[in-house]
Amino acid sequence: MPAPTGITGTWTWIEKRATTWENLPILTQDPYDRPLAEPEIRSGYLPLDGATARTATES
């Protein structure tokens, strides 16, 4: 999954699987790698962690 660029911090993907929430890393996509499965629609959240750490130290 592509992640927004130019922002300091770590993007992750959080989705509910059965009864638990899974926190998954966003991996860099290889432009030459072919998809192994059909695209699917998924529901979840795209949080950004650590974005304020840099801002707080620069002040």
N, CA, C and O atoms as a DFTB+ gen file, in Angstrom:
236 C
 N C O
     1  1       0.845      -1.165       0.000
     2  2       0.000       0.000       0.000
     3  2       0.894       1.233       0.000
     4  3       1.800       1.324       0.829
     5  1       0.673       2.167      -0.886
     6  2       1.471       3.393      -0.871
     7  2       1.145       4.228       0.360
     8  3      -0.008       4.297       0.785
     9  1       2.156       4.855       0.922
    10  2       1.969       5.734       2.082
    11  2       2.282       7.171       1.676
    12  3       3.073       7.393       0.759
    13  1       1.679       8.142       2.340
    14  2       1.984       9.537       2.046
    15  2       3.471       9.828       2.251
    16  3       4.090       9.291       3.170
    17  1       4.039      10.673       1.400
    18  2       5.458      11.007       1.496
    19  2       5.638      12.409       2.063
    20  3       4.692      13.194       2.135
    21  1       6.869      12.707       2.465
    22  2       7.198      14.041       2.944
    23  2       6.758      14.334       4.362
    24  3       6.781      15.488       4.789
    25  1       6.359      13.316       5.095
    26  2       5.905      13.512       6.468
    27  2       6.795      12.696       7.392
    28  3       7.031      11.513       7.145
    29  1       7.295      13.326       8.464
    30  2       8.126      12.627       9.431
    31  2       7.245      11.758      10.320
    32  3       6.212      12.212      10.811
    33  1       7.647      10.531      10.523
    34  2       6.898       9.606      11.363
    35  2       6.815       8.244      10.706
    36  3       7.399       8.013       9.648
    37  1       6.087       7.347      11.344
    38  2       5.933       5.986      10.857
    39  2       4.458       5.687      10.618
    40  3       3.643       5.753      11.539
    41  1       4.127       5.359       9.379
    42  2       2.763       4.983       9.040
    43  2       2.576       3.490       9.273
    44  3       3.464       2.696       8.966
    45  1       1.417       3.105       9.819
    46  2       1.044       1.700       9.965
    47  2      -0.404       1.546       9.520
    48  3      -1.108       2.534       9.309
    49  1      -0.836       0.314       9.383
    50  2      -2.217       0.015       9.018
    51  2      -2.814      -0.822      10.131
    52  3      -2.233      -1.830      10.531
    53  1      -3.980      -0.410      10.639
    54  2      -4.663      -1.139      11.710
    55  2      -6.013      -1.600      11.184
    56  3      -6.800      -0.804      10.672
    57  1      -6.271      -2.905      11.318
    58  2      -7.566      -3.442      10.903
    59  2      -8.030      -4.500      11.877
    60  3      -7.224      -5.148      12.544
    61  1      -9.344      -4.668      11.951
    62  2      -9.921      -5.662      12.857
    63  2     -10.043      -6.990      12.122
    64  3     -10.633      -7.068      11.045
    65  1      -9.474      -8.031      12.721
    66  2      -9.558      -9.389      12.196
    67  2     -10.221     -10.257      13.262
    68  3      -9.655     -10.501      14.327
    69  1     -11.403     -10.704      12.959
    70  2     -12.232     -11.460      13.909
    71  2     -12.507     -10.570      15.116
    72  3     -13.259      -9.602      15.002
    73  1     -11.913     -10.874      16.270
    74  2     -12.195     -10.087      17.482
    75  2     -11.004      -9.253      17.940
    76  3     -11.096      -8.571      18.961
    77  1      -9.897      -9.289      17.218
    78  2      -8.713      -8.533      17.637
    79  2      -8.307      -7.521      16.572
    80  3      -8.586      -7.701      15.387
    81  1      -7.644      -6.456      17.012
    82  2      -7.122      -5.445      16.103
    83  2      -5.672      -5.772      15.792
    84  3      -4.871      -5.981      16.704
    85  1      -5.333      -5.815      14.526
    86  2      -3.972      -6.111      14.063
    87  2      -3.301      -4.820      13.622
    88  3      -3.876      -4.047      12.855
    89  1      -2.081      -4.584      14.107
    90  2      -1.275      -3.436      13.711
    91  2      -0.234      -3.942      12.716
    92  3       0.676      -4.681      13.091
    93  1      -0.366      -3.546      11.442
    94  2       0.477      -4.076      10.374
    95  2       1.393      -2.998       9.810
    96  3       0.968      -1.854       9.651
    97  1       2.640      -3.340       9.507
    98  2       3.539      -2.350       8.905
    99  2       3.161      -2.093       7.449
   100  3       2.555      -2.940       6.792
   101  1       3.525      -0.925       6.964
   102  2       3.356      -0.626       5.544
   103  2       4.701      -0.865       4.889
   104  3       5.691      -0.216       5.227
   105  1       4.732      -1.789       3.962
   106  2       5.977      -2.176       3.312
   107  2       6.164      -1.399       2.016
   108  3       5.189      -0.989       1.386
   109  1       7.400      -1.200       1.624
   110  2       7.703      -0.528       0.373
   111  2       7.317      -1.433      -0.788
   112  3       7.640      -2.621      -0.798
   113  1       6.634      -0.868      -1.749
   114  2       6.182      -1.651      -2.893
   115  2       7.277      -1.727      -3.944
   116  3       7.876      -0.714      -4.303
   117  1       7.532      -2.926      -4.430
   118  2       8.484      -3.129      -5.513
   119  2       7.743      -2.919      -6.834
   120  3       6.807      -3.665      -7.123
   121  1       8.127      -1.931      -7.643
   122  2       7.386      -1.655      -8.873
   123  2       7.452      -2.796      -9.899
   124  3       6.641      -2.839     -10.824
   125  1       8.405      -3.712      -9.740
   126  2       8.553      -4.820     -10.676
   127  2       7.916      -6.117     -10.178
   128  3       7.908      -7.123     -10.887
   129  1       7.386      -6.088      -8.960
   130  2       6.776      -7.275      -8.372
   131  2       5.305      -7.349      -8.781
   132  3       4.562      -6.379      -8.632
   133  1       4.900      -8.488      -9.289
   134  2       3.510      -8.655      -9.700
   135  2       2.669      -9.057      -8.493
   136  3       3.133      -9.816      -7.643
   137  1       1.438      -8.558      -8.410
   138  2       0.569      -8.934      -7.281
   139  2       0.297     -10.435      -7.275
   140  3       0.117     -11.046      -8.328
   141  1       0.269     -11.017      -6.092
   142  2       0.003     -12.452      -5.957
   143  2      -1.487     -12.741      -5.833
   144  3      -1.924     -13.870      -6.051
   145  1      -2.262     -11.726      -5.484
   146  2      -3.694     -11.926      -5.285
   147  2      -4.471     -10.791      -5.950
   148  3      -3.912      -9.753      -6.308
   149  1      -5.752     -11.016      -6.101
   150  2      -6.626      -9.988      -6.648
   151  2      -6.753      -8.835      -5.642
   152  3      -6.699      -9.071      -4.435
   153  1      -6.919      -7.603      -6.115
   154  2      -7.145      -6.481      -5.191
   155  2      -8.403      -6.711      -4.365
   156  3      -9.355      -7.340      -4.827
   157  1      -8.397      -6.197      -3.144
   158  2      -9.565      -6.340      -2.281
   159  2      -9.792      -5.054      -1.504
   160  3      -8.857      -4.296      -1.244
   161  1     -11.023      -4.823      -1.144
   162  2     -11.368      -3.663      -0.325
   163  2     -11.242      -4.067       1.133
   164  3     -11.783      -5.090       1.553
   165  1     -10.516      -3.249       1.907
   166  2     -10.328      -3.534       3.328
   167  2     -10.671      -2.287       4.121
   168  3     -10.509      -1.166       3.639
   169  1     -11.140      -2.488       5.321
   170  2     -11.515      -1.384       6.190
   171  2     -10.545      -1.333       7.364
   172  3     -10.244      -2.358       7.975
   173  1     -10.054      -0.124       7.679
   174  2      -9.126       0.025       8.794
   175  2      -8.714       1.467       8.962
   176  3      -9.367       2.377       8.451
   177  1      -7.631       1.671       9.677
   178  2      -7.120       3.005       9.980
   179  2      -5.662       3.113       9.557
   180  3      -4.921       2.130       9.586
   181  1      -5.260       4.318       9.164
   182  2      -3.894       4.594       8.753
   183  2      -3.305       5.628       9.722
   184  3      -3.316       6.823       9.426
   185  1      -2.788       5.178      10.889
   186  2      -2.246       6.126      11.866
   187  2      -0.797       6.507      11.560
   188  3      -0.056       5.761      10.918
   189  1      -0.426       7.675      12.034
   190  2       0.942       8.177      11.915
   191  2       1.521       8.305      13.315
   192  3       1.016       9.082      14.125
   193  1       2.577       7.548      13.609
   194  2       3.231       7.591      14.918
   195  2       4.549       8.343      14.819
   196  3       5.250       8.248      13.811
   197  1       4.885       9.088      15.862
   198  2       6.173       9.742      15.951
   199  2       6.274      11.056      15.202
   200  3       7.373      11.595      15.073
   201  1       5.182      11.588      14.709
   202  2       5.232      12.847      13.954
   203  2       5.508      14.042      14.860
   204  3       6.134      15.009      14.426
   205  1       5.058      13.993      16.095
   206  2       5.251      15.124      16.991
   207  2       6.603      15.101      17.680
   208  3       7.024      16.123      18.223
   209  1       7.296      13.979      17.677
   210  2       8.594      13.880      18.351
   211  2       9.594      14.857      17.733
   212  3      10.306      15.547      18.463
   213  1       9.659      14.928      16.433
   214  2      10.593      15.822      15.759
   215  2      10.202      17.277      15.999
   216  3      11.061      18.123      16.249
   217  1       8.906      17.565      15.921
   218  2       8.418      18.925      16.139
   219  2       8.736      19.397      17.549
   220  3       9.134      20.544      17.748
   221  1       8.560      18.514      18.533
   222  2       8.811      18.886      19.914
   223  2      10.286      19.181      20.177
   224  3      10.607      20.058      20.978
   225  1      11.182      18.458      19.511
   226  2      12.618      18.675      19.734
   227  2      13.142      19.881      18.982
   228  3      14.179      20.433      19.349
   229  1      12.443      20.304      17.931
   230  2      12.891      21.464      17.146
   231  2      12.502      22.776      17.784
   232  3      13.087      23.810      17.460
   233  1      11.519      22.767      18.695
   234  2      11.037      24.002      19.311
   235  2      12.035      24.606      20.255
   236  3      11.770      25.650      20.850
